[in-house]
Amino acid sequence: IYLFDDPLSAVDTHVGNHLFEECIMTYLKNKTRILVTHQLQFLKKADLIIVMNNGKTDLIGTFNDLTESKLHDLQSPYEEKEHVKDYVKLEKLQSINSYASSIFNLEEEPTETQELIEKGIIPTSTYTDYCRSGASTLVLLFTAVFLIVSQMSANASDFWVSYWTNKEESGFIVDTTGFEKVSTNSTGLLPVKREVLLENSTQSYSSFPDLSTERPVFDIYNIVVGSREYYILVYTAFILASIILTPLSRNVCYLIFMNASKVLHNQMFNNILQATMRFFDTNPSGE
């Protein structure tokens, strides 16, 4: 059961109709709704109407059950009361405006176009006050450094992959070009032996490495694979740092912004509680 204690009187007609149609009639259409109001334009949508007078029930029924004359009797005294209330309110506003003008010599209000243009100009001090409302200067500096480090760790991982790739290419070329070009016979499969005369002795050698004594190409390549562990370790460190620092920095910013919103809201609420009656007279509800 939802009980609404005349919430639509605090807003203008357009907003009140929108709230009534979208909230009460549409969003809460399957719920029991009790609306306390003196605005008779909403009675047509009510399933049951109860007219109260000085704490007592005068009429009960649907909109069709209540004749037009009965509704008119309800509307007439209300219209007279509202007319008197509006007149008193208007007189009060006029006296306040004339008093303020005589003392402060207020400037003429800007036009709507000028007001819209002025709203787009936000001084730097506003952003500074907002940030300081969320945290102290030291915490803000720490958060800024935290954000920079988290972004640097993400960028460093990309840079390290590029650097690693270049090192792999240079290391592979050195290892594979360190052998003498092999001469082959006509079949292109077997190495060709060369004879070299060294001090009255004949020594033969093959330009193709002896697999029984020399380290195979795969083992030499494994040395490069072993050096990859260093690159893998550094790359993993950058990735882990990015995974840890990025969510933490975002959460720190979220907490700062939430704290700033709470502080500013509390300041605004305290100022409203301590405001004079002139503030409420010059700023009608619903505007």
Helices and strands as residue ranges (DSSP letters): E 2-5, G 7-10, H 13-19, I 20-27, E 33-36, G 40-45, E 49-53, E 56-61, H 68-104, H 112-119, H 124-134, H 137-176, E 193-198, E 201-206, H 217-273, H 277-282
